[in-house]
């Protein structure tokens, strides 16, 4: 079941983002790494505006990872720079 975005924010340190997403059975915390935020667009920038600008993209990546059972060692979905690079090189999807 795809995750549904509830909210997203930059951590108080400003270092990485968090998405709160509903799985239907509860909320999931998704980590968006500093490098993923910096790599999503040019010029590289890590701030609240960049997170909100690409929040739907981060949400889609997170949902695909969740559906595939791809969790980090803490049990969270983590959107990394590798995920962003893969997204940037993949063909656009038709919905």
Jmol script that loads the backbone (N, CA, C; Angstrom):
load data "model"
ATOM      1  N   UNK A   1       0.846  -1.180   0.000  1.00  0.00           N
ATOM      2  CA  UNK A   1       0.000   0.000   0.000  1.00  0.00           C
ATOM      3  C   UNK A   1       0.893   1.245   0.000  1.00  0.00           C
ATOM      4  N   UNK A   2       0.657   2.180  -0.878  1.00  0.00           N
ATOM      5  CA  UNK A   2       1.502   3.375  -0.941  1.00  0.00           C
ATOM      6  C   UNK A   2       1.361   4.220   0.329  1.00  0.00           C
ATOM      7  N   UNK A   3       2.446   4.878   0.682  1.00  0.00           N
ATOM      8  CA  UNK A   3       2.404   5.825   1.784  1.00  0.00           C
ATOM      9  C   UNK A   3       1.744   7.119   1.315  1.00  0.00           C
ATOM     10  N   UNK A   4       1.071   7.783   2.228  1.00  0.00           N
ATOM     11  CA  UNK A   4       0.435   9.070   1.931  1.00  0.00           C
ATOM     12  C   UNK A   4       1.073  10.140   2.813  1.00  0.00           C
ATOM     13  N   UNK A   5       1.512  11.216   2.204  1.00  0.00           N
ATOM     14  CA  UNK A   5       2.171  12.297   2.922  1.00  0.00           C
ATOM     15  C   UNK A   5       1.201  13.005   3.864  1.00  0.00           C
ATOM     16  N   UNK A   6       1.644  13.204   5.098  1.00  0.00           N
ATOM     17  CA  UNK A   6       0.890  13.991   6.076  1.00  0.00           C
ATOM     18  C   UNK A   6       1.569  15.340   6.307  1.00  0.00           C
ATOM     19  N   UNK A   7       2.896  15.337   6.481  1.00  0.00           N
ATOM     20  CA  UNK A   7       3.632  16.585   6.661  1.00  0.00           C
ATOM     21  C   UNK A   7       5.115  16.342   6.424  1.00  0.00           C
ATOM     22  N   UNK A   8       5.834  17.427   6.258  1.00  0.00           N
ATOM     23  CA  UNK A   8       7.270  17.343   6.062  1.00  0.00           C
ATOM     24  C   UNK A   8       7.931  18.575   6.635  1.00  0.00           C
ATOM     25  N   UNK A   9       9.125  18.396   7.159  1.00  0.00           N
ATOM     26  CA  UNK A   9       9.828  19.511   7.774  1.00  0.00           C
ATOM     27  C   UNK A   9      11.327  19.231   7.809  1.00  0.00           C
ATOM     28  N   UNK A  10      12.092  20.293   7.921  1.00  0.00           N
ATOM     29  CA  UNK A  10      13.530  20.184   8.121  1.00  0.00           C
ATOM     30  C   UNK A  10      13.757  20.012   9.624  1.00  0.00           C
ATOM     31  N   UNK A  11      14.701  19.181  10.009  1.00  0.00           N
ATOM     32  CA  UNK A  11      14.988  19.011  11.434  1.00  0.00           C
ATOM     33  C   UNK A  11      15.484  20.332  12.021  1.00  0.00           C
ATOM     34  N   UNK A  12      15.407  20.471  13.340  1.00  0.00           N
ATOM     35  CA  UNK A  12      15.814  21.724  13.979  1.00  0.00           C
ATOM     36  C   UNK A  12      17.287  22.048  13.718  1.00  0.00           C
ATOM     37  N   UNK A  13      18.095  21.025  13.480  1.00  0.00           N
ATOM     38  CA  UNK A  13      19.510  21.270  13.150  1.00  0.00           C
ATOM     39  C   UNK A  13      19.660  21.819  11.733  1.00  0.00           C
ATOM     40  N   UNK A  14      18.613  21.643  10.907  1.00  0.00           N
ATOM     41  CA  UNK A  14      18.686  22.079   9.512  1.00  0.00           C
ATOM     42  C   UNK A  14      19.491  21.143   8.646  1.00  0.00           C
ATOM     43  N   UNK A  15      19.847  19.980   9.191  1.00  0.00           N
ATOM     44  CA  UNK A  15      20.734  19.080   8.473  1.00  0.00           C
ATOM     45  C   UNK A  15      20.018  18.123   7.537  1.00  0.00           C
ATOM     46  N   UNK A  16      18.820  17.662   7.908  1.00  0.00           N
ATOM     47  CA  UNK A  16      18.081  16.723   7.061  1.00  0.00           C
ATOM     48  C   UNK A  16      16.590  16.922   7.252  1.00  0.00           C
ATOM     49  N   UNK A  17      15.821  16.273   6.385  1.00  0.00           N
ATOM     50  CA  UNK A  17      14.380  16.421   6.430  1.00  0.00           C
ATOM     51  C   UNK A  17      13.697  15.205   7.024  1.00  0.00           C
ATOM     52  N   UNK A  18      12.466  15.404   7.427  1.00  0.00           N
ATOM     53  CA  UNK A  18      11.612  14.326   7.902  1.00  0.00           C
ATOM     54  C   UNK A  18      10.263  14.459   7.210  1.00  0.00           C
ATOM     55  N   UNK A  19       9.736  13.332   6.773  1.00  0.00           N
ATOM     56  CA  UNK A  19       8.380  13.274   6.257  1.00  0.00           C
ATOM     57  C   UNK A  19       7.587  12.381   7.197  1.00  0.00           C
ATOM     58  N   UNK A  20       6.395  12.797   7.536  1.00  0.00           N
ATOM     59  CA  UNK A  20       5.479  11.953   8.288  1.00  0.00           C
ATOM     60  C   UNK A  20       4.464  11.462   7.262  1.00  0.00           C
ATOM     61  N   UNK A  21       4.408  10.134   7.113  1.00  0.00           N
ATOM     62  CA  UNK A  21       3.562   9.543   6.084  1.00  0.00           C
ATOM     63  C   UNK A  21       2.694   8.451   6.694  1.00  0.00           C
ATOM     64  N   UNK A  22       1.484   8.344   6.211  1.00  0.00           N
ATOM     65  CA  UNK A  22       0.562   7.338   6.710  1.00  0.00           C
ATOM     66  C   UNK A  22       0.645   6.088   5.849  1.00  0.00           C
ATOM     67  N   UNK A  23       0.725   4.948   6.530  1.00  0.00           N
ATOM     68  CA  UNK A  23       0.756   3.670   5.818  1.00  0.00           C
ATOM     69  C   UNK A  23      -0.619   3.018   5.807  1.00  0.00           C
ATOM     70  N   UNK A  24      -1.603   3.659   6.417  1.00  0.00           N
ATOM     71  CA  UNK A  24      -2.921   3.057   6.571  1.00  0.00           C
ATOM     72  C   UNK A  24      -3.031   2.316   7.891  1.00  0.00           C
ATOM     73  N   UNK A  25      -1.904   1.806   8.377  1.00  0.00           N
ATOM     74  CA  UNK A  25      -1.879   1.088   9.651  1.00  0.00           C
ATOM     75  C   UNK A  25      -1.154   1.907  10.718  1.00  0.00           C
ATOM     76  N   UNK A  26      -0.758   3.107  10.394  1.00  0.00           N
ATOM     77  CA  UNK A  26      -0.020   3.965  11.321  1.00  0.00           C
ATOM     78  C   UNK A  26       0.882   4.899  10.556  1.00  0.00           C
ATOM     79  N   UNK A  27       1.549   5.746  11.295  1.00  0.00           N
ATOM     80  CA  UNK A  27       2.450   6.716  10.674  1.00  0.00           C
ATOM     81  C   UNK A  27       3.856   6.147  10.544  1.00  0.00           C
ATOM     82  N   UNK A  28       4.513   6.549   9.474  1.00  0.00           N
ATOM     83  CA  UNK A  28       5.899   6.188   9.215  1.00  0.00           C
ATOM     84  C   UNK A  28       6.720   7.473   9.156  1.00  0.00           C
ATOM     85  N   UNK A  29       7.866   7.456   9.807  1.00  0.00           N
ATOM     86  CA  UNK A  29       8.806   8.578   9.728  1.00  0.00           C
ATOM     87  C   UNK A  29       9.812   8.252   8.628  1.00  0.00           C
ATOM     88  N   UNK A  30       9.926   9.153   7.679  1.00  0.00           N
ATOM     89  CA  UNK A  30      10.862   8.992   6.570  1.00  0.00           C
ATOM     90  C   UNK A  30      11.963  10.028   6.733  1.00  0.00           C
ATOM     91  N   UNK A  31      13.202   9.581   6.616  1.00  0.00           N
ATOM     92  CA  UNK A  31      14.362  10.469   6.695  1.00  0.00           C
ATOM     93  C   UNK A  31      14.760  10.852   5.270  1.00  0.00           C
ATOM     94  N   UNK A  32      14.930  12.147   5.033  1.00  0.00           N
ATOM     95  CA  UNK A  32      15.470  12.642   3.763  1.00  0.00           C
ATOM     96  C   UNK A  32      16.852  13.193   4.105  1.00  0.00           C
ATOM     97  N   UNK A  33      17.894  12.536   3.606  1.00  0.00           N
ATOM     98  CA  UNK A  33      19.246  12.905   4.004  1.00  0.00           C
ATOM     99  C   UNK A  33      19.669  14.271   3.462  1.00  0.00           C
ATOM    100  N   UNK A  34      20.664  14.824   4.123  1.00  0.00           N
ATOM    101  CA  UNK A  34      21.259  16.097   3.715  1.00  0.00           C
ATOM    102  C   UNK A  34      21.712  16.036   2.257  1.00  0.00           C
ATOM    103  N   UNK A  35      22.405  14.946   1.903  1.00  0.00           N
ATOM    104  CA  UNK A  35      22.905  14.803   0.528  1.00  0.00           C
ATOM    105  C   UNK A  35      21.778  14.670  -0.485  1.00  0.00           C
ATOM    106  N   UNK A  36      20.675  14.010  -0.105  1.00  0.00           N
ATOM    107  CA  UNK A  36      19.524  13.889  -1.009  1.00  0.00           C
ATOM    108  C   UNK A  36      18.914  15.259  -1.265  1.00  0.00           C
ATOM    109  N   UNK A  37      18.780  16.066  -0.225  1.00  0.00           N
ATOM    110  CA  UNK A  37      18.243  17.422  -0.390  1.00  0.00           C
ATOM    111  C   UNK A  37      19.144  18.258  -1.291  1.00  0.00           C
ATOM    112  N   UNK A  38      20.452  18.131  -1.102  1.00  0.00           N
ATOM    113  CA  UNK A  38      21.399  18.921  -1.892  1.00  0.00           C
ATOM    114  C   UNK A  38      21.418  18.489  -3.357  1.00  0.00           C
ATOM    115  N   UNK A  39      21.163  17.200  -3.617  1.00  0.00           N
ATOM    116  CA  UNK A  39      21.297  16.659  -4.972  1.00  0.00           C
ATOM    117  C   UNK A  39      20.030  16.764  -5.813  1.00  0.00           C
ATOM    118  N   UNK A  40      18.909  17.096  -5.213  1.00  0.00           N
ATOM    119  CA  UNK A  40      17.637  17.049  -5.938  1.00  0.00           C
ATOM    120  C   UNK A  40      17.548  18.121  -7.037  1.00  0.00           C
ATOM    121  N   UNK A  41      18.256  19.242  -6.890  1.00  0.00           N
ATOM    122  CA  UNK A  41      18.179  20.309  -7.893  1.00  0.00           C
ATOM    123  C   UNK A  41      19.425  21.183  -7.814  1.00  0.00           C
ATOM    124  N   UNK A  42      19.614  21.982  -8.854  1.00  0.00           N
ATOM    125  CA  UNK A  42      20.717  22.943  -8.889  1.00  0.00           C
ATOM    126  C   UNK A  42      20.164  24.344  -8.705  1.00  0.00           C
ATOM    127  N   UNK A  43      20.826  25.196  -7.986  1.00  0.00           N
ATOM    128  CA  UNK A  43      22.055  24.935  -7.251  1.00  0.00           C
ATOM    129  C   UNK A  43      21.768  24.084  -6.020  1.00  0.00           C
ATOM    130  N   UNK A  44      22.751  23.297  -5.570  1.00  0.00           N
ATOM    131  CA  UNK A  44      22.555  22.488  -4.370  1.00  0.00           C
ATOM    132  C   UNK A  44      22.198  23.395  -3.186  1.00  0.00           C
ATOM    133  N   UNK A  45      21.152  22.979  -2.477  1.00  0.00           N
ATOM    134  CA  UNK A  45      20.702  23.777  -1.334  1.00  0.00           C
ATOM    135  C   UNK A  45      20.001  22.847  -0.355  1.00  0.00           C
ATOM    136  N   UNK A  46      20.222  23.050   0.917  1.00  0.00           N
ATOM    137  CA  UNK A  46      19.542  22.262   1.939  1.00  0.00           C
ATOM    138  C   UNK A  46      18.812  23.246   2.846  1.00  0.00           C
ATOM    139  N   UNK A  47      17.521  23.408   2.589  1.00  0.00           N
ATOM    140  CA  UNK A  47      16.700  24.284   3.412  1.00  0.00           C
ATOM    141  C   UNK A  47      15.232  23.859   3.299  1.00  0.00           C
ATOM    142  N   UNK A  48      14.405  24.504   4.085  1.00  0.00           N
ATOM    143  CA  UNK A  48      12.977  24.157   4.126  1.00  0.00           C
ATOM    144  C   UNK A  48      12.319  24.355   2.763  1.00  0.00           C
ATOM    145  N   UNK A  49      12.699  25.412   2.064  1.00  0.00           N
ATOM    146  CA  UNK A  49      12.108  25.673   0.752  1.00  0.00           C
ATOM    147  C   UNK A  49      12.391  24.529  -0.217  1.00  0.00           C
ATOM    148  N   UNK A  50      13.633  24.037  -0.242  1.00  0.00           N
ATOM    149  CA  UNK A  50      13.989  22.947  -1.149  1.00  0.00           C
ATOM    150  C   UNK A  50      13.213  21.680  -0.801  1.00  0.00           C
ATOM    151  N   UNK A  51      13.078  21.389   0.496  1.00  0.00           N
ATOM    152  CA  UNK A  51      12.308  20.224   0.918  1.00  0.00           C
ATOM    153  C   UNK A  51      10.867  20.339   0.436  1.00  0.00           C
ATOM    154  N   UNK A  52      10.247  21.495   0.651  1.00  0.00           N
ATOM    155  CA  UNK A  52       8.843  21.671   0.262  1.00  0.00           C
ATOM    156  C   UNK A  52       8.678  21.685  -1.264  1.00  0.00           C
ATOM    157  N   UNK A  53       9.643  22.238  -1.966  1.00  0.00           N
ATOM    158  CA  UNK A  53       9.604  22.304  -3.424  1.00  0.00           C
ATOM    159  C   UNK A  53       9.563  20.896  -4.042  1.00  0.00           C
ATOM    160  N   UNK A  54      10.263  19.939  -3.433  1.00  0.00           N
ATOM    161  CA  UNK A  54      10.356  18.580  -3.971  1.00  0.00           C
ATOM    162  C   UNK A  54       9.717  17.535  -3.057  1.00  0.00           C
ATOM    163  N   UNK A  55       8.795  17.964  -2.210  1.00  0.00           N
ATOM    164  CA  UNK A  55       8.208  17.045  -1.242  1.00  0.00           C
ATOM    165  C   UNK A  55       7.427  15.909  -1.905  1.00  0.00           C
ATOM    166  N   UNK A  56       6.785  16.175  -3.020  1.00  0.00           N
ATOM    167  CA  UNK A  56       6.051  15.107  -3.723  1.00  0.00           C
ATOM    168  C   UNK A  56       7.020  14.074  -4.296  1.00  0.00           C
ATOM    169  N   UNK A  57       8.140  14.522  -4.810  1.00  0.00           N
ATOM    170  CA  UNK A  57       9.154  13.595  -5.327  1.00  0.00           C
ATOM    171  C   UNK A  57       9.724  12.743  -4.206  1.00  0.00           C
ATOM    172  N   UNK A  58      10.098  13.377  -3.098  1.00  0.00           N
ATOM    173  CA  UNK A  58      10.606  12.619  -1.953  1.00  0.00           C
ATOM    174  C   UNK A  58       9.555  11.628  -1.453  1.00  0.00           C
ATOM    175  N   UNK A  59       8.296  12.041  -1.459  1.00  0.00           N
ATOM    176  CA  UNK A  59       7.206  11.164  -1.014  1.00  0.00           C
ATOM    177  C   UNK A  59       7.054   9.950  -1.922  1.00  0.00           C
ATOM    178  N   UNK A  60       7.135  10.148  -3.227  1.00  0.00           N
ATOM    179  CA  UNK A  60       7.030   9.023  -4.168  1.00  0.00           C
ATOM    180  C   UNK A  60       8.191   8.051  -3.989  1.00  0.00           C
ATOM    181  N   UNK A  61       9.394   8.592  -3.847  1.00  0.00           N
ATOM    182  CA  UNK A  61      10.559   7.734  -3.621  1.00  0.00           C
ATOM    183  C   UNK A  61      10.370   6.935  -2.339  1.00  0.00           C
ATOM    184  N   UNK A  62       9.945   7.604  -1.271  1.00  0.00           N
ATOM    185  CA  UNK A  62       9.743   6.937   0.022  1.00  0.00           C
ATOM    186  C   UNK A  62       8.679   5.856  -0.075  1.00  0.00           C
ATOM    187  N   UNK A  63       7.598   6.135  -0.767  1.00  0.00           N
ATOM    188  CA  UNK A  63       6.516   5.159  -0.897  1.00  0.00           C
ATOM    189  C   UNK A  63       6.981   3.916  -1.644  1.00  0.00           C
ATOM    190  N   UNK A  64       7.756   4.113  -2.710  1.00  0.00           N
ATOM    191  CA  UNK A  64       8.285   2.975  -3.463  1.00  0.00           C
ATOM    192  C   UNK A  64       9.225   2.137  -2.595  1.00  0.00           C
ATOM    193  N   UNK A  65      10.059   2.807  -1.804  1.00  0.00           N
ATOM    194  CA  UNK A  65      10.970   2.074  -0.915  1.00  0.00           C
ATOM    195  C   UNK A  65      10.182   1.325   0.159  1.00  0.00           C
ATOM    196  N   UNK A  66       9.145   1.952   0.700  1.00  0.00           N
ATOM    197  CA  UNK A  66       8.308   1.311   1.714  1.00  0.00           C
ATOM    198  C   UNK A  66       7.642   0.069   1.138  1.00  0.00           C
ATOM    199  N   UNK A  67       7.047   0.212  -0.037  1.00  0.00           N
ATOM    200  CA  UNK A  67       6.375  -0.924  -0.684  1.00  0.00           C
ATOM    201  C   UNK A  67       7.357  -2.055  -0.979  1.00  0.00           C
ATOM    202  N   UNK A  68       8.615  -1.720  -1.235  1.00  0.00           N
ATOM    203  CA  UNK A  68       9.640  -2.727  -1.499  1.00  0.00           C
ATOM    204  C   UNK A  68      10.302  -3.267  -0.241  1.00  0.00           C
ATOM    205  N   UNK A  69       9.884  -2.771   0.929  1.00  0.00           N
ATOM    206  CA  UNK A  69      10.460  -3.233   2.182  1.00  0.00           C
ATOM    207  C   UNK A  69      11.895  -2.767   2.402  1.00  0.00           C
ATOM    208  N   UNK A  70      12.242  -1.632   1.816  1.00  0.00           N
ATOM    209  CA  UNK A  70      13.614  -1.116   1.905  1.00  0.00           C
ATOM    210  C   UNK A  70      13.737  -0.126   3.060  1.00  0.00           C
ATOM    211  N   UNK A  71      14.093  -0.634   4.234  1.00  0.00           N
ATOM    212  CA  UNK A  71      14.214   0.164   5.448  1.00  0.00           C
ATOM    213  C   UNK A  71      15.681   0.237   5.864  1.00  0.00           C
ATOM    214  N   UNK A  72      16.045   1.311   6.587  1.00  0.00           N
ATOM    215  CA  UNK A  72      17.412   1.394   7.100  1.00  0.00           C
ATOM    216  C   UNK A  72      17.540   0.571   8.381  1.00  0.00           C
ATOM    217  N   UNK A  73      18.689   0.614   9.001  1.00  0.00           N
ATOM    218  CA  UNK A  73      18.948  -0.223  10.179  1.00  0.00           C
ATOM    219  C   UNK A  73      18.082   0.150  11.379  1.00  0.00           C
ATOM    220  N   UNK A  74      17.482   1.344  11.362  1.00  0.00           N
ATOM    221  CA  UNK A  74      16.599   1.750  12.463  1.00  0.00           C
ATOM    222  C   UNK A  74      15.129   1.439  12.166  1.00  0.00           C
ATOM    223  N   UNK A  75      14.869   0.855  10.991  1.00  0.00           N
ATOM    224  CA  UNK A  75      13.498   0.519  10.628  1.00  0.00           C
ATOM    225  C   UNK A  75      12.736   1.619   9.910  1.00  0.00           C
ATOM    226  N   UNK A  76      13.448   2.672   9.526  1.00  0.00           N
ATOM    227  CA  UNK A  76      12.817   3.778   8.801  1.00  0.00           C
ATOM    228  C   UNK A  76      13.145   3.701   7.313  1.00  0.00           C
ATOM    229  N   UNK A  77      12.281   4.282   6.512  1.00  0.00           N
ATOM    230  CA  UNK A  77      12.606   4.507   5.107  1.00  0.00           C
ATOM    231  C   UNK A  77      13.525   5.727   5.088  1.00  0.00           C
ATOM    232  N   UNK A  78      14.572   5.659   4.301  1.00  0.00           N
ATOM    233  CA  UNK A  78      15.540   6.749   4.212  1.00  0.00           C
ATOM    234  C   UNK A  78      15.755   7.083   2.735  1.00  0.00           C
ATOM    235  N   UNK A  79      15.455   8.319   2.360  1.00  0.00           N
ATOM    236  CA  UNK A  79      15.682   8.779   0.994  1.00  0.00           C
ATOM    237  C   UNK A  79      17.105   9.326   0.937  1.00  0.00           C
ATOM    238  N   UNK A  80      17.921   8.703   0.105  1.00  0.00           N
ATOM    239  CA  UNK A  80      19.344   9.028   0.037  1.00  0.00           C
ATOM    240  C   UNK A  80      19.702   9.693  -1.290  1.00  0.00           C
ATOM    241  N   UNK A  81      20.940  10.136  -1.389  1.00  0.00           N
ATOM    242  CA  UNK A  81      21.433  10.719  -2.636  1.00  0.00           C
ATOM    243  C   UNK A  81      21.378   9.684  -3.764  1.00  0.00           C
ATOM    244  N   UNK A  82      21.604   8.420  -3.454  1.00  0.00           N
ATOM    245  CA  UNK A  82      21.503   7.369  -4.470  1.00  0.00           C
ATOM    246  C   UNK A  82      20.090   7.257  -5.027  1.00  0.00           C
ATOM    247  N   UNK A  83      19.098   7.409  -4.165  1.00  0.00           N
ATOM    248  CA  UNK A  83      17.702   7.382  -4.615  1.00  0.00           C
ATOM    249  C   UNK A  83      17.398   8.569  -5.520  1.00  0.00           C
ATOM    250  N   UNK A  84      17.937   9.731  -5.173  1.00  0.00           N
ATOM    251  CA  UNK A  84      17.724  10.936  -5.989  1.00  0.00           C
ATOM    252  C   UNK A  84      18.395  10.774  -7.343  1.00  0.00           C
ATOM    253  N   UNK A  85      19.600  10.238  -7.357  1.00  0.00           N
ATOM    254  CA  UNK A  85      20.296  10.020  -8.641  1.00  0.00           C
ATOM    255  C   UNK A  85      19.510   9.050  -9.518  1.00  0.00           C
ATOM    256  N   UNK A  86      18.998   8.008  -8.923  1.00  0.00           N
ATOM    257  CA  UNK A  86      18.181   7.042  -9.666  1.00  0.00           C
ATOM    258  C   UNK A  86      16.926   7.716 -10.217  1.00  0.00           C
ATOM    259  N   UNK A  87      16.261   8.540  -9.416  1.00  0.00           N
ATOM    260  CA  UNK A  87      15.058   9.264  -9.848  1.00  0.00           C
ATOM    261  C   UNK A  87      15.385  10.201 -11.015  1.00  0.00           C
ATOM    262  N   UNK A  88      16.521  10.892 -10.922  1.00  0.00           N
ATOM    263  CA  UNK A  88      16.889  11.851 -11.968  1.00  0.00           C
ATOM    264  C   UNK A  88      17.170  11.182 -13.303  1.00  0.00           C
ATOM    265  N   UNK A  89      17.624   9.934 -13.288  1.00  0.00           N
ATOM    266  CA  UNK A  89      17.975   9.254 -14.529  1.00  0.00           C
ATOM    267  C   UNK A  89      16.869   8.339 -15.041  1.00  0.00           C
ATOM    268  N   UNK A  90      15.805   8.156 -14.249  1.00  0.00           N
ATOM    269  CA  UNK A  90      14.730   7.272 -14.697  1.00  0.00           C
ATOM    270  C   UNK A  90      13.757   8.032 -15.602  1.00  0.00           C
ATOM    271  N   UNK A  91      13.125   7.324 -16.538  1.00  0.00           N
ATOM    272  CA  UNK A  91      12.171   7.995 -17.428  1.00  0.00           C
ATOM    273  C   UNK A  91      10.945   8.449 -16.639  1.00  0.00           C
ATOM    274  N   UNK A  92      10.301   9.541 -17.080  1.00  0.00           N
ATOM    275  CA  UNK A  92       9.102  10.016 -16.395  1.00  0.00           C
ATOM    276  C   UNK A  92       7.990   8.966 -16.414  1.00  0.00           C
ATOM    277  N   UNK A  93       7.214   8.947 -15.348  1.00  0.00           N
ATOM    278  CA  UNK A  93       6.116   7.988 -15.249  1.00  0.00           C
ATOM    279  C   UNK A  93       4.804   8.634 -15.624  1.00  0.00           C
ATOM    280  N   UNK A  94       3.956   7.864 -16.256  1.00  0.00           N
ATOM    281  CA  UNK A  94       2.623   8.330 -16.595  1.00  0.00           C
ATOM    282  C   UNK A  94       1.675   7.796 -15.531  1.00  0.00           C
ATOM    283  N   UNK A  95       0.899   8.694 -14.930  1.00  0.00           N
ATOM    284  CA  UNK A  95      -0.042   8.270 -13.886  1.00  0.00           C
ATOM    285  C   UNK A  95      -1.443   8.288 -14.410  1.00  0.00           C
TER     286      UNK A  95
END
end "model"
wireframe off; spacefill off
backbone 0.3
color backbone group
